[in-house]
Amino acid sequence: MIVTPAYAQAAGGAGAAFSQFGFLFIIFGIMYFLLIRPQQKKIKEHQAMIEALRRGDQIVTQGGVIGKVAKVKDDGELEVEIADGVKVRIVRSTVAQVLNKTEPAS
């Protein structure tokens, strides 16, 4: 049986360690600007859209149901009319899109 000896590489010193950490920081910075920051912006826009909902707005839920907001409740719920005389309660955060926005009463 032949055993080949394993030789350790020469240590690169402190300069090599700092360059590796620098590379990690650069990768994190790229990931932040390409993934994390746009997602946070999208979440803020969705929150603003949900907060601006009011009676009469036509919406689409995440399940694909189109309806008109009949009543806005304070506890994070909406009452949505999906057909004549058919009203359902949904959670505000499930609203995916606002199709038609009603004008505020002056």
ABEGO torsion letter per residue (X at the ends): XBBBBBBBBBBAEAAAAAAAAAAAAAAAAAAAAAAAAAAAAAAAAAAAAAAABBBGBBBBBAAGBBBBBABBBAAGBBBBBABBGBBBBBBAAABABBABBBBBBX
